[in-house]
Amino acid sequence: MKLNSQVLRILFFRTLGNFMILMSLVIIGKTFVPALYQELEYGLKQIRKVTVKVVATKPADKPVPSPTPSNPFSRLLGQFTQTTETIVPVDTQFGIVIPKISANSRIIGNVDTSSYDDYIRALQIGVAHAQGTAFPGDNGHIYLFAHSTDNILSVGTYNAVFYLLYKLEPTDKILLFYRGQKHVYKVTSKRVVNPSEVHYLTRASAEEFLTLQTCWPPGTTLQRLLVFASPVVK
């Protein structure tokens, strides 16, 4: 009887240990796989010198391409032979495309930045446009953000769209679509700031300019990465 009790105790702790190891692997995968995938995809595109083309709609006179594989790593393997990439904006009524990092998302307008529920709900759908800031084509400050992950486990959920934002450099292009019109902006600079520096959100301007915000480093709320851009004069 004593021997059986010891065996059961050993089996219990061994099973518990295996379960904890498995859960740790699941958490690590959920946390780092989306970020790792984006980094690898971006790196392969840079090596292959992939040319990115943004089109408003898919050409009607061309065959519809085969569906993209659902497995992200199958798409990643396709980067070895890919030399061109065509991006179709997911929303031309209010959307954003950043060709360099293949970011493509709808934008939810007039999101209350002081309401946790409002901006979390918006960020589950796409990029948030700060309430009270300008819209594309209008004079003033346009403020967009896609972050709000309060722990490292939420990186894959809330930080995916702007995860590679730090890759942007001066002269890189940012495309905003608003009410069917395309607006082109050129990156001028970027900066890491503290969360308390809210004047970057509230500052006013008579001229149009764009700010993109994400958390920095990813998976934390320690600081904010801001990317600034100005409209390209046609």
C-alpha contacts under 8 A as a table, 3 or more apart, distances in Angstrom:
res1	aa1	res2	aa2	distance
1	M	4	N	5.14
1	M	5	S	6.28
2	K	5	S	5.09
2	K	6	Q	6.35
3	L	6	Q	5.15
3	L	7	V	6.23
4	N	7	V	5.03
4	N	8	L	6.13
5	S	8	L	5.15
5	S	9	R	6.15
6	Q	9	R	5.02
6	Q	10	I	6.17
7	V	10	I	5.12
7	V	11	L	6.12
8	L	11	L	5.02
8	L	12	F	5.99
9	R	12	F	5.05
9	R	13	F	6.29
10	I	13	F	5.37
10	I	14	R	5.99
11	L	14	R	5.06
11	L	15	T	5.95
12	F	15	T	5.20
12	F	16	L	6.07
13	F	16	L	4.92
13	F	17	G	5.95
14	R	17	G	5.05
14	R	18	N	6.17
15	T	18	N	5.12
15	T	19	F	6.09
16	L	19	F	5.05
16	L	20	M	6.21
17	G	20	M	5.17
17	G	21	I	6.22
18	N	21	I	5.09
18	N	22	L	6.13
19	F	22	L	5.06
19	F	23	M	6.14
20	M	23	M	5.08
20	M	24	S	6.05
21	I	24	S	5.06
21	I	25	L	6.29
22	L	25	L	5.15
22	L	26	V	6.29
23	M	26	V	4.97
23	M	27	I	6.15
24	S	27	I	5.11
24	S	28	I	6.09
25	L	28	I	5.06
25	L	29	G	6.02
26	V	29	G	5.08
26	V	30	K	6.13
27	I	30	K	5.09
27	I	31	T	6.05
27	I	153	L	7.24
28	I	31	T	5.09
28	I	32	F	5.93
28	I	33	V	7.72
29	G	32	F	5.48
29	G	33	V	5.16
30	K	33	V	6.07
30	K	34	P	7.20
30	K	153	L	6.92
30	K	156	G	6.85
31	T	34	P	7.06
31	T	35	A	7.63
31	T	152	I	6.51
31	T	153	L	5.09
31	T	154	S	7.10
31	T	155	V	6.22
31	T	156	G	6.33
32	F	35	A	5.30
32	F	36	L	5.86
32	F	156	G	7.83
33	V	36	L	4.96
33	V	37	Y	5.89
34	P	37	Y	5.16
34	P	38	Q	6.37
34	P	155	V	7.98
34	P	156	G	5.63
34	P	160	A	7.48
35	A	38	Q	5.25
35	A	39	E	6.26
35	A	155	V	7.72
35	A	156	G	7.11
35	A	160	A	7.46
35	A	163	Y	7.34
36	L	39	E	5.12
36	L	40	L	6.11
37	Y	40	L	5.20
37	Y	41	E	6.00
37	Y	72	P	7.64
37	Y	73	F	7.57
37	Y	76	L	7.59
38	Q	41	E	5.09
38	Q	42	Y	6.02
38	Q	164	L	7.60
39	E	42	Y	5.21
39	E	43	G	6.09
39	E	164	L	7.66
40	L	43	G	5.03
40	L	44	L	6.10
40	L	76	L	7.63
41	E	44	L	5.27
41	E	45	K	6.28
41	E	76	L	5.89
41	E	79	Q	7.01
42	Y	45	K	5.19
42	Y	46	Q	6.31
42	Y	101	I	6.66
43	G	46	Q	5.14
43	G	47	I	6.27
44	L	47	I	5.06
44	L	48	R	6.07
44	L	79	Q	6.17
44	L	80	F	6.87
45	K	48	R	5.08
45	K	49	K	5.75
45	K	50	V	5.20
45	K	79	Q	6.54
45	K	82	Q	7.92
45	K	83	T	7.98
46	Q	49	K	4.87
46	Q	50	V	6.56
47	I	50	V	7.92
48	R	79	Q	7.87
48	R	80	F	7.24
48	R	81	T	7.94
48	R	82	Q	7.37
48	R	83	T	6.39
49	K	83	T	6.80
50	V	82	Q	6.81
50	V	83	T	4.51
50	V	84	T	5.08
50	V	85	E	6.79
51	T	83	T	6.30
51	T	84	T	4.66
51	T	85	E	6.14
52	V	84	T	5.87
52	V	85	E	4.74
52	V	86	T	5.90
52	V	87	I	7.28
52	V	99	P	6.14
52	V	100	K	7.56
53	K	84	T	7.55
53	K	85	E	6.12
53	K	86	T	4.80
53	K	87	I	6.15
53	K	99	P	7.59
54	V	86	T	5.74
54	V	87	I	4.73
54	V	88	V	6.02
54	V	89	P	7.56
54	V	99	P	7.41
55	V	58	K	6.92
55	V	86	T	7.04
55	V	87	I	6.29
55	V	88	V	5.37
55	V	89	P	7.39
56	A	88	V	5.77
56	A	89	P	6.33
56	A	92	T	7.51
57	T	88	V	5.94
57	T	89	P	7.74
58	K	88	V	6.86
59	P	62	K	5.74
60	A	63	P	7.82
68	T	75	R	7.18
69	P	72	P	7.17
69	P	74	S	6.22
69	P	75	R	6.20
70	S	74	S	7.66
70	S	75	R	7.94
71	N	74	S	5.27
71	N	75	R	6.75
72	P	75	R	5.12
72	P	76	L	6.22
73	F	76	L	4.62
73	F	77	L	6.17
74	S	77	L	5.20
74	S	78	G	6.50
75	R	78	G	5.06
75	R	79	Q	6.87
76	L	79	Q	5.39
76	L	80	F	7.77
77	L	80	F	5.86
78	G	81	T	5.85
78	G	82	Q	6.25
79	Q	82	Q	4.89
79	Q	83	T	7.96
82	Q	85	E	7.44
87	I	99	P	7.87
87	I	102	S	7.64
87	I	104	N	7.71
89	P	92	T	6.23
89	P	95	G	6.91
89	P	96	I	7.27
89	P	97	V	6.56
89	P	104	N	6.19
89	P	105	S	7.24
90	V	95	G	6.91
90	V	104	N	6.60
90	V	105	S	5.99
90	V	106	R	6.08
91	D	94	F	5.76
91	D	95	G	4.96
91	D	96	I	7.92
91	D	105	S	7.15
91	D	106	R	5.23
91	D	107	I	7.92
91	D	177	F	7.39
92	T	95	G	5.64
92	T	177	F	4.92
92	T	178	Y	5.97
92	T	179	R	6.48
92	T	180	G	5.06
92	T	181	Q	7.18
92	T	182	K	7.84
93	Q	177	F	6.17
93	Q	178	Y	4.72
93	Q	179	R	4.17
93	Q	180	G	5.22
93	Q	181	Q	7.82
94	F	106	R	6.04
94	F	107	I	5.35
94	F	108	I	7.37
94	F	109	G	7.80
94	F	176	L	7.30
94	F	177	F	5.24
94	F	178	Y	4.45
94	F	179	R	6.42
94	F	180	G	7.92
95	G	104	N	7.58
95	G	105	S	5.72
95	G	106	R	4.10
95	G	107	I	4.84
95	G	176	L	5.79
95	G	177	F	5.01
95	G	178	Y	6.72
96	I	103	A	7.53
96	I	104	N	5.81
96	I	105	S	5.50
96	I	106	R	6.26
96	I	107	I	6.81
96	I	174	I	7.47
96	I	175	L	5.72
96	I	176	L	4.58
96	I	177	F	6.16
97	V	102	S	7.11
97	V	103	A	5.40
97	V	104	N	4.53
97	V	105	S	6.69
97	V	174	I	6.31
97	V	175	L	5.10
97	V	176	L	6.47
98	I	101	I	5.94
98	I	102	S	5.72
98	I	103	A	4.96
98	I	104	N	6.67
98	I	173	K	6.62
98	I	174	I	4.88
98	I	175	L	6.12
99	P	102	S	4.83
99	P	103	A	6.61
99	P	173	K	7.07
99	P	174	I	7.20
100	K	103	A	7.89
100	K	168	L	7.46
100	K	172	D	7.26
100	K	173	K	7.64
101	I	164	L	6.33
101	I	165	L	7.43
101	I	167	K	7.51
101	I	168	L	7.98
103	A	161	V	6.00
103	A	162	F	7.18
104	N	161	V	7.43
105	S	126	G	5.71
105	S	127	V	6.58
105	S	161	V	7.20
106	R	125	I	7.66
106	R	126	G	5.34
106	R	127	V	6.30
107	I	126	G	5.70
107	I	127	V	4.68
107	I	128	A	5.60
107	I	129	H	6.48
108	I	111	V	6.90
108	I	122	A	6.20
108	I	125	I	7.84
108	I	126	G	6.68
108	I	127	V	6.17
108	I	128	A	4.99
108	I	129	H	5.87
109	G	128	A	6.39
109	G	129	H	4.81
109	G	130	A	7.10
109	G	131	Q	7.14
110	N	128	A	7.73
110	N	129	H	5.59
110	N	130	A	5.49
110	N	131	Q	3.85
110	N	132	G	6.83
110	N	133	T	7.99
111	V	118	D	6.46
111	V	119	Y	6.04
111	V	122	A	7.27
111	V	128	A	6.16
111	V	129	H	5.76
111	V	130	A	5.11
111	V	131	Q	4.93
112	D	115	S	5.53
112	D	118	D	6.20
112	D	119	Y	6.55
112	D	130	A	6.35
112	D	131	Q	5.34
113	T	116	Y	7.27
113	T	118	D	7.61
113	T	119	Y	6.29
113	T	130	A	6.15
113	T	131	Q	6.99
115	S	118	D	5.27
115	S	119	Y	6.44
116	Y	119	Y	5.56
116	Y	120	I	5.97
117	D	120	I	5.32
117	D	121	R	6.02
118	D	121	R	5.31
118	D	122	A	6.28
119	Y	122	A	4.90
119	Y	123	L	5.98
119	Y	128	A	6.94
120	I	123	L	5.10
120	I	124	Q	6.32
120	I	148	S	7.12
121	R	124	Q	5.40
121	R	125	I	7.07
122	A	125	I	5.39
122	A	126	G	6.26
122	A	127	V	7.05
122	A	128	A	6.03
123	L	126	G	5.02
123	L	127	V	5.76
123	L	128	A	6.25
123	L	146	A	6.24
123	L	147	H	7.43
123	L	148	S	7.89
123	L	158	Y	6.23
124	Q	157	T	7.26
124	Q	158	Y	6.52
126	G	146	A	7.37
126	G	161	V	7.68
127	V	144	L	6.71
127	V	145	F	5.91
127	V	146	A	5.01
127	V	161	V	7.56
128	A	144	L	5.56
128	A	145	F	5.31
128	A	146	A	6.21
129	H	133	T	7.69
129	H	142	I	7.67
129	H	143	Y	5.95
129	H	144	L	4.60
129	H	145	F	6.63
130	A	133	T	5.89
130	A	142	I	7.85
130	A	143	Y	5.60
130	A	144	L	6.12
130	A	145	F	7.57
133	T	140	G	7.31
133	T	141	H	5.76
133	T	142	I	5.35
133	T	143	Y	6.15
134	A	138	D	6.26
134	A	139	N	7.01
134	A	140	G	5.34
134	A	141	H	5.27
134	A	142	I	4.71
134	A	143	Y	7.53
135	F	138	D	5.69
135	F	140	G	7.95
135	F	141	H	7.98
135	F	142	I	5.91
135	F	178	Y	7.96
136	P	142	I	7.05
136	P	176	L	6.99
136	P	177	F	7.70
136	P	178	Y	6.41
136	P	183	H	6.68
137	G	183	H	7.05
137	G	208	E	7.51
138	D	208	E	6.44
139	N	205	S	7.55
139	N	206	A	5.82
139	N	207	E	4.86
139	N	208	E	4.34
139	N	209	F	7.87
140	G	204	A	6.61
140	G	205	S	4.97
140	G	206	A	5.36
140	G	207	E	5.14
140	G	208	E	4.41
140	G	209	F	6.41
141	H	203	R	7.54
141	H	204	A	6.30
141	H	205	S	6.04
141	H	207	E	7.50
141	H	208	E	5.75
141	H	209	F	5.20
141	H	210	L	5.94
141	H	211	T	7.51
142	I	208	E	7.42
142	I	209	F	6.19
142	I	210	L	4.74
142	I	211	T	6.17
143	Y	201	L	6.75
143	Y	210	L	6.09
143	Y	211	T	4.94
143	Y	212	L	6.17
143	Y	213	Q	7.76
144	L	210	L	7.86
144	L	211	T	6.25
144	L	212	L	4.97
144	L	213	Q	6.28
145	F	212	L	5.61
145	F	213	Q	4.52
145	F	214	T	5.91
146	A	158	Y	6.97
146	A	159	N	6.30
146	A	161	V	6.71
146	A	162	F	6.14
146	A	213	Q	6.54
146	A	214	T	5.53
147	H	158	Y	5.71
147	H	159	N	4.96
147	H	162	F	7.45
147	H	213	Q	7.36
147	H	214	T	4.73
147	H	215	C	5.36
148	S	158	Y	6.53
148	S	159	N	7.40
148	S	214	T	7.72
148	S	215	C	6.82
148	S	221	T	7.38
149	T	152	I	7.27
149	T	154	S	5.44
149	T	155	V	6.30
149	T	158	Y	5.85
149	T	159	N	6.71
149	T	215	C	7.49
149	T	219	G	5.90
149	T	220	T	6.52
149	T	221	T	6.96
150	D	154	S	7.13
150	D	219	G	6.81
150	D	220	T	5.84
150	D	221	T	5.93
151	N	154	S	5.81
151	N	155	V	7.55
151	N	219	G	5.35
151	N	220	T	5.62
151	N	221	T	7.75
152	I	155	V	5.72
152	I	218	P	7.40
152	I	219	G	3.92
152	I	220	T	6.21
153	L	156	G	7.33
153	L	219	G	7.03
154	S	157	T	5.17
154	S	158	Y	6.05
154	S	159	N	7.40
154	S	219	G	6.63
155	V	158	Y	5.69
155	V	159	N	4.93
155	V	160	A	6.66
155	V	218	P	6.68
155	V	219	G	5.18
156	G	159	N	6.05
156	G	160	A	5.64
157	T	160	A	6.62
158	Y	161	V	7.78
159	N	162	F	6.08
159	N	163	Y	5.61
159	N	214	T	7.49
159	N	215	C	7.77
159	N	218	P	7.14
159	N	219	G	7.61
160	A	163	Y	5.07
161	V	164	L	7.80
162	F	165	L	5.04
162	F	214	T	6.38
163	Y	166	Y	7.58
163	Y	214	T	7.64
163	Y	218	P	7.05
164	L	167	K	5.62
164	L	168	L	7.85
165	L	168	L	5.79
165	L	214	T	7.73
165	L	227	V	7.74
166	Y	225	L	7.51
168	L	172	D	6.28
168	L	187	V	7.44
168	L	227	V	7.91
169	E	172	D	5.77
169	E	187	V	6.50
169	E	188	T	7.65
169	E	189	S	7.02
169	E	190	K	7.81
170	P	186	K	7.14
170	P	187	V	4.71
170	P	188	T	4.77
170	P	189	S	5.78
171	T	186	K	5.11
171	T	187	V	5.06
171	T	188	T	6.44
172	D	186	K	5.66
172	D	187	V	5.36
173	K	184	V	6.82
173	K	185	Y	5.69
173	K	186	K	4.78
173	K	187	V	6.33
174	I	184	V	5.98
174	I	185	Y	5.06
174	I	186	K	6.22
174	I	187	V	7.29
174	I	229	A	7.85
175	L	182	K	6.76
175	L	183	H	5.74
175	L	184	V	4.75
175	L	185	Y	6.21
176	L	182	K	5.90
176	L	183	H	5.09
176	L	184	V	6.44
176	L	185	Y	7.87
177	F	180	G	6.27
177	F	181	Q	5.51
177	F	182	K	4.59
177	F	183	H	6.09
178	Y	181	Q	5.29
178	Y	182	K	6.58
178	Y	183	H	7.68
183	H	231	P	7.42
184	V	231	P	5.87
184	V	232	V	5.66
185	Y	210	L	7.70
185	Y	229	A	5.78
185	Y	230	S	5.21
185	Y	231	P	4.14
185	Y	232	V	5.21
186	K	229	A	5.09
186	K	230	S	5.43
186	K	231	P	6.18
186	K	232	V	6.16
187	V	227	V	7.08
187	V	228	F	5.79
187	V	229	A	4.07
187	V	230	S	6.59
188	T	227	V	7.90
188	T	228	F	5.72
188	T	229	A	5.09
188	T	230	S	6.81
189	S	227	V	6.12
189	S	228	F	5.37
189	S	229	A	7.09
190	K	225	L	7.22
190	K	226	L	5.45
190	K	227	V	4.26
190	K	228	F	5.81
191	R	225	L	5.86
191	R	226	L	5.24
191	R	227	V	6.58
192	V	216	W	7.51
192	V	223	Q	6.66
192	V	224	R	5.54
192	V	225	L	4.52
192	V	226	L	6.18
193	V	197	E	6.68
193	V	223	Q	5.75
193	V	224	R	5.26
193	V	225	L	6.50
193	V	226	L	7.49
194	N	197	E	5.62
194	N	222	L	7.22
194	N	223	Q	4.80
194	N	224	R	6.10
195	P	198	V	6.82
195	P	221	T	7.82
195	P	222	L	7.30
195	P	223	Q	5.70
195	P	224	R	6.29
197	E	200	Y	6.57
198	V	201	L	5.41
198	V	202	T	6.56
199	H	202	T	4.95
199	H	203	R	5.51
200	Y	203	R	5.71
205	S	208	E	7.12
208	E	230	S	6.94
208	E	231	P	6.95
209	F	228	F	7.51
209	F	229	A	6.00
209	F	230	S	4.70
209	F	231	P	6.48
210	L	228	F	5.76
210	L	229	A	5.03
210	L	230	S	6.06
210	L	231	P	7.92
211	T	226	L	6.51
211	T	227	V	5.63
211	T	228	F	4.70
211	T	229	A	6.43
212	L	226	L	5.59
212	L	227	V	5.07
212	L	228	F	6.58
213	Q	224	R	6.62
213	Q	225	L	5.71
213	Q	226	L	4.70
213	Q	227	V	6.58
214	T	224	R	5.81
214	T	225	L	5.39
214	T	226	L	6.81
215	C	218	P	5.70
215	C	219	G	7.26
215	C	220	T	6.51
215	C	221	T	5.82
215	C	222	L	7.50
215	C	223	Q	6.11
215	C	224	R	4.69
215	C	225	L	6.00
216	W	219	G	7.47
216	W	220	T	6.43
216	W	221	T	6.71
216	W	222	L	6.51
216	W	223	Q	5.03
216	W	224	R	5.02
216	W	225	L	5.57
217	P	220	T	5.87
217	P	221	T	7.63
217	P	222	L	7.14
217	P	223	Q	6.96
217	P	224	R	7.89
220	T	223	Q	7.69
221	T	224	R	7.40
